[in-house]
Amino acid sequence: MKKTLLVNGCSFGECWTPTQDFIEDLGCDNVVNLSKVATSFQRTCRSTIEWIAQNGNPEFVIVPITFAHRWELAISDNE
Protein backbone atom coordinates (compact mmCIF):
# COMPACT_ATOMS: atom_id res chain seq x y z
CA MET A 1 0.00 0.00 0.00
CA LYS A 2 1.32 3.44 -0.93
CA LYS A 3 2.09 5.85 1.88
CA THR A 4 0.96 9.40 1.15
CA LEU A 5 2.17 12.79 2.30
CA LEU A 6 -0.83 15.14 2.23
CA VAL A 7 -0.14 18.88 1.93
CA ASN A 8 -2.93 21.44 2.17
CA GLY A 9 -2.98 25.18 2.72
CA CYS A 10 -2.81 28.50 0.89
CA SER A 11 -0.18 29.71 -1.57
CA PHE A 12 2.54 28.79 0.95
CA GLY A 13 1.61 25.14 0.40
CA GLU A 14 0.86 25.43 -3.28
CA CYS A 15 4.28 26.80 -4.21
CA TRP A 16 6.19 24.25 -2.10
CA THR A 17 7.44 21.11 -3.77
CA PRO A 18 9.01 18.68 -1.32
CA THR A 19 12.18 16.98 -2.53
CA GLN A 20 12.23 13.26 -3.17
CA ASP A 21 14.66 12.89 -0.25
CA PHE A 22 12.18 14.67 2.07
CA ILE A 23 9.34 12.42 0.90
CA GLU A 24 11.40 9.27 1.34
CA ASP A 25 12.74 10.38 4.75
CA LEU A 26 9.11 10.50 5.91
CA GLY A 27 8.62 6.97 4.60
CA CYS A 28 6.17 8.13 1.92
CA ASP A 29 5.83 7.09 -1.72
CA ASN A 30 3.80 9.98 -3.10
CA VAL A 31 2.54 13.51 -2.38
CA VAL A 32 -0.97 14.91 -2.73
CA ASN A 33 -1.12 18.72 -2.57
CA LEU A 34 -4.59 20.22 -2.12
CA SER A 35 -3.30 23.76 -1.52
CA LYS A 36 -4.91 26.73 -3.28
CA VAL A 37 -3.82 30.35 -3.58
CA ALA A 38 -5.65 32.81 -1.28
CA THR A 39 -7.65 30.16 0.51
CA SER A 40 -8.96 30.20 4.07
CA PHE A 41 -8.01 28.06 7.04
CA GLN A 42 -11.63 26.85 7.12
CA ARG A 43 -11.31 25.57 3.53
CA THR A 44 -8.00 23.93 4.37
CA CYS A 45 -9.50 22.09 7.36
CA ARG A 46 -12.66 21.10 5.50
CA SER A 47 -10.90 19.83 2.38
CA THR A 48 -8.28 17.96 4.44
CA ILE A 49 -11.03 16.16 6.39
CA GLU A 50 -12.95 15.43 3.17
CA TRP A 51 -9.84 14.00 1.47
CA ILE A 52 -9.08 11.74 4.45
CA ALA A 53 -12.73 10.59 4.62
CA GLN A 54 -12.64 9.65 0.93
CA ASN A 55 -9.08 8.29 0.66
CA GLY A 56 -8.10 6.99 4.08
CA ASN A 57 -5.39 8.14 6.46
CA PRO A 58 -2.23 9.54 4.91
CA GLU A 59 1.11 8.79 6.53
CA PHE A 60 1.67 12.53 7.22
CA VAL A 61 -0.26 15.79 6.80
CA ILE A 62 1.50 19.15 6.46
CA VAL A 63 -0.66 22.27 6.77
CA PRO A 64 1.11 25.61 6.36
CA ILE A 65 -1.05 28.06 8.33
CA THR A 66 -2.61 30.90 6.38
CA PHE A 67 -3.51 34.37 7.60
CA ALA A 68 -6.34 34.53 10.16
CA HIS A 69 -8.25 37.24 8.26
CA ARG A 70 -9.00 34.87 5.34
CA TRP A 71 -12.35 33.16 5.61
CA GLU A 72 -14.48 30.82 3.52
CA LEU A 73 -17.88 31.80 2.17
CA ALA A 74 -19.84 28.91 0.69
CA ILE A 75 -21.90 30.03 -2.31
CA SER A 76 -24.25 27.91 -4.36
CA ASP A 77 -25.61 28.50 -7.86
CA ASN A 78 -28.64 26.31 -7.08
CA GLU A 79 -31.93 28.18 -6.93
All heavy atoms as an XYZ file, in Angstrom:
626
protein
N       0.844     -1.184      0.000
C       0.000      0.000      0.000
C       0.892      1.251      0.000
O       1.846      1.349      0.756
C      -0.896     -0.006      1.231
C      -1.733      1.247      1.350
S      -2.823      1.224      2.777
C      -4.289      0.620      1.997
N       0.545      2.197     -0.847
C       1.319      3.437     -0.925
C       1.087      4.299      0.305
O      -0.018      4.392      0.811
C       0.937      4.229     -2.173
C       1.480      3.629     -3.431
C       1.480      4.649     -4.533
C       2.218      4.053     -5.698
N       2.938      5.002     -6.454
N       2.171      4.922      0.759
C       2.086      5.849      1.883
C       2.131      7.258      1.326
O       3.031      7.609      0.567
C       3.225      5.604      2.859
C       3.125      4.250      3.541
C       4.221      4.062      4.531
C       4.073      2.725      5.224
N       5.145      2.526      6.206
N       1.151      8.070      1.736
C       0.959      9.401      1.152
C       1.321     10.500      2.130
O       0.975     10.438      3.309
C      -0.512      9.559      0.721
O      -0.808      8.560     -0.253
C      -0.773     10.931      0.131
N       1.977     11.515      1.608
C       2.175     12.785      2.301
C       1.121     13.727      1.757
O       1.077     13.991      0.555
C       3.576     13.343      2.033
C       3.813     14.811      2.405
C       3.610     15.041      3.898
C       5.196     15.252      1.964
N       0.230     14.217      2.619
C      -0.829     15.137      2.227
C      -0.434     16.547      2.637
O      -0.096     16.784      3.801
C      -2.153     14.746      2.889
C      -3.362     15.624      2.592
C      -3.704     15.609      1.107
C      -4.553     15.183      3.424
N      -0.446     17.469      1.680
C      -0.139     18.880      1.927
C      -1.384     19.680      1.579
O      -2.004     19.449      0.543
C       1.056     19.359      1.069
C       1.359     20.820      1.336
C       2.284     18.498      1.314
N      -1.756     20.622      2.451
C      -2.926     21.444      2.166
C      -2.766     22.789      2.857
O      -2.348     22.864      4.010
C      -4.205     20.760      2.640
C      -5.438     21.351      2.018
O      -5.369     22.266      1.207
N      -6.591     20.826      2.381
N      -3.082     23.843      2.168
C      -2.984     25.183      2.721
C      -3.224     26.227      1.647
O      -3.882     25.966      0.656
N      -2.659     27.410      1.855
C      -2.811     28.501      0.892
C      -1.629     28.483     -0.078
O      -1.045     27.437     -0.328
C      -2.921     29.835      1.628
S      -1.440     30.259      2.569
N      -1.264     29.626     -0.595
C      -0.176     29.709     -1.570
C       1.154     29.230     -0.996
O       2.019     28.771     -1.739
C      -0.042     31.132     -2.102
O       0.122     32.041     -1.035
N       1.321     29.309      0.334
C       2.541     28.790      0.949
C       2.690     27.292      0.665
O       3.787     26.806      0.432
C       2.556     29.028      2.457
C       2.545     30.471      2.840
C       1.500     31.003      3.571
C       3.583     31.316      2.463
C       1.491     32.340      3.939
C       3.584     32.658      2.823
C       2.533     33.172      3.556
N       1.583     26.577      0.694
C       1.609     25.145      0.405
C       1.632     24.854     -1.074
O       2.263     23.898     -1.517
N       0.947     25.687     -1.844
C       0.862     25.429     -3.282
C       2.212     25.589     -3.974
O       2.544     24.842     -4.883
C      -0.171     26.340     -3.941
C      -0.384     25.978     -5.401
C      -1.478     26.795     -6.042
O      -1.300     28.018     -6.155
O      -2.491     26.193     -6.430
N       3.004     26.545     -3.532
C       4.277     26.801     -4.206
C       5.403     25.908     -3.697
O       6.499     25.914     -4.255
C       4.672     28.269     -4.085
S       5.132     28.776     -2.413
N       5.146     25.103     -2.663
C       6.189     24.247     -2.100
C       6.160     22.869     -2.745
O       5.120     22.221     -2.806
C       6.012     24.123     -0.598
C       7.034     23.248      0.059
C       8.382     23.427      0.054
C       6.784     22.060      0.815
N       8.990     22.430      0.769
C       8.034     21.574      1.249
C       5.638     21.375      1.175
C       8.159     20.427      2.017
C       5.759     20.238      1.942
C       7.009     19.776      2.358
N       7.299     22.451     -3.231
C       7.443     21.110     -3.774
C       8.484     20.378     -2.933
O       9.672     20.710     -2.993
C       7.897     21.148     -5.245
O       6.971     21.911     -6.010
C       7.999     19.752     -5.820
N       8.050     19.404     -2.136
C       9.015     18.676     -1.317
C       9.960     17.860     -2.189
O       9.558     17.331     -3.231
C       8.147     17.768     -0.444
C       6.829     17.694     -1.124
C       6.689     18.930     -1.952
N      11.207     17.768     -1.774
C      12.179     16.979     -2.529
C      11.886     15.497     -2.353
O      11.212     15.077     -1.392
C      13.609     17.261     -2.047
O      13.732     16.807     -0.692
C      13.953     18.746     -2.144
N      12.397     14.707     -3.262
C      12.228     13.260     -3.169
C      12.879     12.726     -1.888
O      12.333     11.827     -1.248
C      12.816     12.571     -4.403
C      12.433     11.112     -4.523
C      10.933     10.897     -4.637
O      10.221     11.648     -5.292
N      10.436      9.869     -3.975
N      14.011     13.302     -1.504
C      14.657     12.891     -0.252
C      13.749     13.156      0.951
O      13.653     12.325      1.860
C      15.987     13.631     -0.059
C      17.086     13.101     -0.958
O      16.958     11.964     -1.468
O      18.084     13.828     -1.140
N      13.096     14.325      0.979
C      12.180     14.672      2.069
C      11.041     13.657      2.136
O      10.693     13.157      3.209
C      11.634     16.090      1.866
C      10.739     16.562      2.970
C      11.267     17.140      4.115
C       9.355     16.451      2.866
C      10.440     17.578      5.144
C       8.523     16.892      3.876
C       9.059     17.453      5.022
N      10.465     13.365      0.980
C       9.342     12.420      0.904
C       9.774     11.040      1.409
O       9.086     10.416      2.223
C       8.816     12.340     -0.541
C       8.251     13.693     -0.979
C       7.758     11.247     -0.678
C       8.065     13.828     -2.474
N      10.914     10.592      0.941
C      11.400      9.274      1.341
C      11.809      9.235      2.809
O      11.617      8.214      3.478
C      12.568      8.864      0.446
C      12.129      8.561     -0.974
C      13.291      8.323     -1.929
O      14.470      8.360     -1.486
O      13.023      8.112     -3.122
N      12.370     10.335      3.325
C      12.736     10.381      4.748
C      11.520     10.255      5.653
O      11.628      9.784      6.789
C      13.491     11.670      5.074
C      14.933     11.659      4.576
O      15.428     10.576      4.167
O      15.563     12.735      4.576
N      10.352     10.666      5.157
C       9.110     10.504      5.907
C       8.518      9.106      5.737
O       7.517      8.765      6.366
C       8.070     11.543      5.463
C       8.364     12.993      5.816
C       7.283     13.901      5.240
C       8.474     13.182      7.317
N       9.131      8.320      4.857
C       8.622      6.975      4.597
C       7.447      6.964      3.645
O       6.664      6.012      3.638
N       7.302      8.019      2.849
C       6.175      8.133      1.922
C       6.602      7.794      0.497
O       7.778      7.866      0.139
C       5.592      9.540      1.959
S       4.850      9.933      3.559
N       5.610      7.424     -0.314
C       5.831      7.094     -1.719
C       5.363      8.200     -2.652
O       5.867      8.323     -3.764
C       5.065      5.811     -2.082
C       5.430      4.657     -1.176
O       6.621      4.307     -1.119
O       4.520      4.113     -0.520
N       4.353      8.941     -2.229
C       3.796      9.979     -3.098
C       3.287     11.167     -2.283
O       3.148     11.082     -1.072
C       2.680      9.414     -3.983
C       1.464      8.999     -3.182
O       1.569      8.404     -2.133
N       0.304      9.314     -3.693
N       3.015     12.268     -2.992
C       2.539     13.506     -2.377
C       1.239     13.922     -3.043
O       1.129     13.903     -4.272
C       3.572     14.645     -2.531
C       3.032     15.945     -1.957
C       4.884     14.278     -1.888
N       0.262     14.299     -2.239
C      -0.970     14.914     -2.731
C      -0.992     16.319     -2.148
O      -0.893     16.498     -0.933
C      -2.219     14.124     -2.283
C      -3.487     14.872     -2.660
C      -2.209     12.730     -2.877
N      -1.102     17.326     -3.021
C      -1.115     18.716     -2.570
C      -2.456     19.341     -2.930
O      -2.757     19.554     -4.106
C       0.033     19.495     -3.200
C       0.241     20.838     -2.534
O      -0.683     21.404     -1.956
N       1.448     21.357     -2.621
N      -3.263     19.634     -1.928
C      -4.595     20.222     -2.120
C      -4.582     21.743     -1.979
O      -5.639     22.370     -2.033
C      -5.573     19.647     -1.085
C      -5.724     18.130     -1.026
C      -6.642     17.738      0.126
C      -6.235     17.581     -2.341
N      -3.420     22.329     -1.787
C      -3.302     23.765     -1.521
C      -3.854     24.608     -2.666
O      -3.786     24.215     -3.832
C      -1.837     24.132     -1.301
O      -1.299     23.416     -0.223
N      -4.396     25.772     -2.303
C      -4.914     26.735     -3.277
C      -4.494     28.141     -2.851
O      -4.486     28.452     -1.663
C      -6.443     26.683     -3.358
C      -6.976     25.398     -3.970
C      -8.471     25.424     -4.040
C      -8.884     26.187     -5.274
N     -10.308     26.098     -5.548
N      -4.198     28.958     -3.843
C      -3.816     30.346     -3.581
C      -4.986     31.090     -2.941
O      -6.142     30.915     -3.331
C      -3.391     31.036     -4.897
C      -3.169     32.519     -4.695
C      -2.131     30.370     -5.447
N      -4.690     31.915     -1.937
C      -5.651     32.814     -1.282
C      -6.825     32.088     -0.636
O      -7.930     32.600     -0.582
C      -6.169     33.857     -2.263
N      -6.574     30.906     -0.117
C      -7.653     30.155      0.509
C      -7.692     30.413      2.022
O      -6.773     30.959      2.594
C      -7.505     28.651      0.219
O      -8.723     27.986      0.537
C      -6.380     28.031      1.013
N      -8.773     29.986      2.637
C      -8.960     30.201      4.070
C      -8.531     28.975      4.868
O      -8.414     27.864      4.343
C     -10.436     30.471      4.361
O     -11.202     29.300      4.094
N      -8.323     29.189      6.171
C      -8.007     28.064      7.042
C      -9.210     27.123      7.138
O      -9.053     25.907      7.230
C      -7.587     28.554      8.428
C      -7.119     27.442      9.308
C      -5.935     26.766      9.034
C      -7.855     27.055     10.416
C      -5.507     25.722      9.837
C      -7.422     26.023     11.229
C      -6.246     25.355     10.942
N     -10.426     27.681      7.088
C     -11.633     26.853      7.118
C     -11.663     25.901      5.924
O     -11.983     24.721      6.067
C     -12.905     27.717      7.132
C     -13.108     28.490      8.393
C     -12.473     29.874      8.339
O     -11.591     30.158      7.512
N     -12.901     30.753      9.222
N     -11.336     26.408      4.732
C     -11.309     25.569      3.530
C     -10.232     24.501      3.656
O     -10.426     23.346      3.287
C     -11.082     26.427      2.290
C     -11.061     25.613      0.997
C      -9.628     25.569      0.464
N      -9.524     24.642     -0.636
C      -8.466     23.873     -0.829
N      -7.436     23.914     -0.017
N      -8.410     23.050     -1.850
N      -9.093     24.887      4.198
C      -8.003     23.931      4.371
C      -8.421     22.796      5.294
O      -8.215     21.618      4.978
C      -6.747     24.639      4.921
O      -6.331     25.627      3.970
C      -5.625     23.659      5.164
N      -9.026     23.116      6.428
C      -9.502     22.089      7.365
C     -10.566     21.213      6.731
O     -10.501     19.979      6.806
C     -10.041     22.726      8.640
S      -8.775     23.460      9.671
N     -11.557     21.856      6.112
C     -12.656     21.103      5.499
C     -12.161     20.163      4.418
O     -12.489     18.976      4.404
C     -13.691     22.073      4.911
C     -14.847     21.374      4.194
C     -15.767     22.374      3.495
N     -15.081     23.326      2.654
C     -14.574     23.071      1.443
N     -14.648     21.841      0.945
N     -13.976     24.008      0.734
N     -11.344     20.665      3.492
C     -10.897     19.829      2.375
C      -9.911     18.744      2.822
O      -9.868     17.667      2.233
C     -10.304     20.692      1.257
O      -9.219     21.461      1.717
N      -9.157     18.999      3.890
C      -8.285     17.955      4.443
C      -9.124     16.826      5.020
O      -8.870     15.648      4.740
C      -7.358     18.541      5.536
O      -6.538     19.564      4.951
C      -6.482     17.468      6.145
N     -10.136     17.168      5.802
C     -11.026     16.163      6.386
C     -11.763     15.389      5.296
O     -11.882     14.160      5.355
C     -12.012     16.818      7.374
C     -11.249     17.319      8.596
C     -13.119     15.847      7.779
C     -12.038     18.259      9.489
N     -12.255     16.096      4.269
C     -12.950     15.426      3.165
C     -12.027     14.449      2.439
O     -12.428     13.337      2.106
C     -13.502     16.455      2.179
C     -14.690     17.217      2.699
C     -15.125     18.338      1.771
O     -14.454     18.589      0.741
O     -16.145     18.984      2.084
N     -10.781     14.869      2.178
C      -9.837     14.004      1.470
C      -9.574     12.742      2.280
O      -9.586     11.637      1.743
C      -8.518     14.738      1.196
C      -7.614     13.963      0.290
C      -7.519     14.071     -1.060
C      -6.683     12.934      0.678
N      -6.592     13.178     -1.543
C      -6.064     12.470     -0.492
C      -6.312     12.378      1.899
C      -5.102     11.461     -0.490
C      -5.360     11.370      1.906
C      -4.771     10.930      0.721
N      -9.349     12.899      3.593
C      -9.082     11.743      4.446
C     -10.303     10.825      4.502
O     -10.164      9.594      4.443
C      -8.642     12.195      5.851
C      -7.256     12.865      5.758
C      -8.626     11.024      6.829
C      -6.806     13.565      7.027
N     -11.506     11.395      4.584
C     -12.726     10.592      4.621
C     -12.896      9.776      3.339
O     -13.390      8.648      3.371
C     -13.944     11.487      4.843
N     -12.472     10.325      2.212
C     -12.644      9.652      0.925
C     -11.479      8.736      0.564
O     -11.658      7.787     -0.209
C     -12.829     10.684     -0.188
C     -14.094     11.471     -0.071
C     -14.167     12.624     -1.056
O     -13.322     12.772     -1.929
N     -15.171     13.469     -0.907
N     -10.277      9.007      1.097
C      -9.084      8.286      0.656
C      -8.364      7.514      1.755
O      -7.394      6.816      1.472
C      -8.098      9.279      0.026
C      -8.679      9.930     -1.193
O      -8.759      9.330     -2.243
N      -9.123     11.174     -1.041
N      -8.773      7.658      2.977
C      -8.098      6.991      4.082
C      -6.999      7.856      4.673
O      -6.702      8.943      4.181
N      -6.386      7.369      5.725
C      -5.387      8.135      6.456
C      -4.073      8.210      5.692
O      -3.514      7.170      5.345
C      -5.133      7.516      7.828
C      -6.303      7.673      8.757
O      -7.078      8.607      8.629
N      -6.435      6.762      9.699
N      -3.568      9.417      5.470
C      -2.230      9.540      4.906
C      -1.195      9.245      5.989
O      -1.513      9.234      7.182
C      -2.169     11.008      4.470
C      -3.112     11.701      5.380
C      -4.197     10.703      5.690
N       0.034      9.021      5.563
C       1.113      8.795      6.529
C       1.394     10.073      7.326
O       1.570     10.038      8.534
C       2.376      8.338      5.788
C       3.462      7.815      6.673
C       3.134      6.458      7.298
O       2.174      5.781      6.880
O       3.851      6.093      8.230
N       1.440     11.231      6.612
C       1.674     12.534      7.221
C       0.789     13.580      6.569
O       0.454     13.455      5.394
C       3.137     12.985      7.056
C       4.106     12.246      7.917
C       4.783     11.157      7.420
C       4.344     12.640      9.228
C       5.687     10.457      8.207
C       5.240     11.951     10.019
C       5.910     10.851      9.503
N       0.444     14.626      7.324
C      -0.262     15.789      6.802
C       0.539     17.028      7.184
O       0.898     17.205      8.352
C      -1.691     15.922      7.376
C      -2.372     17.179      6.856
C      -2.516     14.686      7.061
N       0.834     17.874      6.194
C       1.500     19.146      6.456
C       0.542     20.253      6.054
O       0.055     20.284      4.921
C       2.821     19.265      5.668
C       3.806     18.195      6.142
C       3.416     20.663      5.832
C       5.122     18.179      5.393
N       0.261     21.163      7.010
C      -0.661     22.269      6.766
C       0.040     23.579      7.113
O       0.099     23.954      8.293
C      -1.956     22.118      7.600
C      -2.883     23.308      7.374
C      -2.667     20.821      7.272
N       0.586     24.274      6.094
C       1.112     25.609      6.365
C      -0.059     26.523      6.747
O      -1.081     26.551      6.061
C       1.733     26.045      5.039
C       1.821     24.816      4.207
C       0.770     23.884      4.707
N       0.047     27.240      7.829
C      -1.054     28.060      8.335
C      -1.147     29.369      7.546
O      -0.169     30.080      7.366
C      -0.869     28.360      9.838
C      -0.751     27.054     10.618
C      -2.002     29.219     10.372
C      -1.958     26.170     10.575
N      -2.350     29.677      7.127
C      -2.608     30.900      6.376
C      -2.920     32.052      7.339
O      -2.967     31.866      8.545
C      -3.762     30.678      5.387
O      -3.861     31.807      4.541
C      -5.086     30.469      6.094
N      -3.176     33.202      6.785
C      -3.513     34.374      7.596
C      -4.906     34.222      8.209
O      -5.828     33.735      7.573
C      -3.460     35.643      6.741
C      -2.084     35.939      6.231
C      -1.757     35.692      4.912
C      -1.109     36.457      7.076
C      -0.486     35.951      4.443
C       0.165     36.712      6.617
C       0.485     36.462      5.288
N      -5.074     34.680      9.438
C      -6.337     34.529     10.162
C      -7.476     35.325      9.532
O      -8.641     34.981      9.695
C      -6.144     34.947     11.617
N      -7.183     36.400      8.798
C      -8.250     37.239      8.257
C      -8.881     36.642      6.996
O      -9.857     37.177      6.488
C      -7.738     38.658      7.974
C      -6.680     38.726      6.923
N      -5.344     38.544      7.226
C      -6.757     38.940      5.585
C      -4.640     38.656      6.102
N      -5.465     38.883      5.108
N      -8.347     35.541      6.472
C      -8.996     34.873      5.337
C     -10.106     33.992      5.873
O      -9.948     33.297      6.866
C      -7.982     34.019      4.581
C      -6.964     34.830      3.852
C      -6.058     33.925      3.064
N      -5.128     34.700      2.271
C      -4.094     34.194      1.655
N      -3.843     32.901      1.725
N      -3.289     34.955      0.951
N     -11.239     33.985      5.181
C     -12.351     33.160      5.608
C     -13.077     32.609      4.395
O     -12.988     33.150      3.291
C     -13.301     33.920      6.526
C     -13.809     35.207      5.961
C     -13.144     36.386      5.906
C     -15.064     35.430      5.336
N     -13.904     37.337      5.297
C     -15.102     36.777      4.929
C     -16.164     34.630      5.081
C     -16.188     37.332      4.273
C     -17.253     35.186      4.436
C     -17.252     36.527      4.052
N     -13.793     31.513      4.604
C     -14.477     30.820      3.522
C     -15.949     31.209      3.511
O     -16.604     31.241      4.553
C     -14.346     29.309      3.703
C     -15.041     28.521      2.635
C     -14.815     27.024      2.789
O     -14.882     26.528      3.926
O     -14.572     26.385      1.779
N     -16.461     31.502      2.342
C     -17.878     31.796      2.171
C     -18.431     30.821      1.137
O     -18.057     30.881     -0.040
C     -18.080     33.241      1.699
C     -19.522     33.667      1.409
C     -20.360     33.567      2.690
C     -19.544     35.082      0.875
N     -19.254     29.907      1.595
C     -19.835     28.906      0.693
C     -20.972     29.557     -0.108
O     -21.890     30.135      0.462
C     -20.353     27.731      1.483
N     -20.886     29.465     -1.422
C     -21.900     30.032     -2.310
C     -22.384     28.950     -3.254
O     -21.593     28.188     -3.795
C     -21.313     31.221     -3.125
C     -20.841     32.313     -2.174
C     -22.329     31.748     -4.122
C     -20.140     33.461     -2.858
N     -23.664     28.883     -3.476
C     -24.252     27.909     -4.363
C     -24.971     28.589     -5.514
O     -25.622     29.620     -5.333
C     -25.233     27.020     -3.599
O     -25.889     26.145     -4.467
N     -24.889     27.994     -6.694
C     -25.615     28.498     -7.857
C     -27.014     27.888     -7.945
O     -27.799     28.263     -8.814
C     -24.855     28.169     -9.145
C     -23.579     28.993     -9.274
O     -23.492     30.065     -8.649
O     -22.670     28.556    -10.002
N     -27.325     26.946     -7.068
C     -28.640     26.312     -7.079
C     -29.710     27.297     -6.617
O     -29.519     28.038     -5.676
C     -28.654     25.091     -6.170
C     -27.727     24.006     -6.652
O     -27.420     23.929     -7.840
N     -27.260     23.182     -5.741
N     -30.827     27.278     -7.307
C     -31.926     28.180     -6.928
C     -33.037     27.433     -6.255
O     -33.225     26.324     -6.322
C     -32.459     28.875     -8.179
C     -31.409     29.781     -8.760
C     -31.920     30.544     -9.987
O     -33.140     30.728    -10.121
O     -31.090     30.924    -10.783
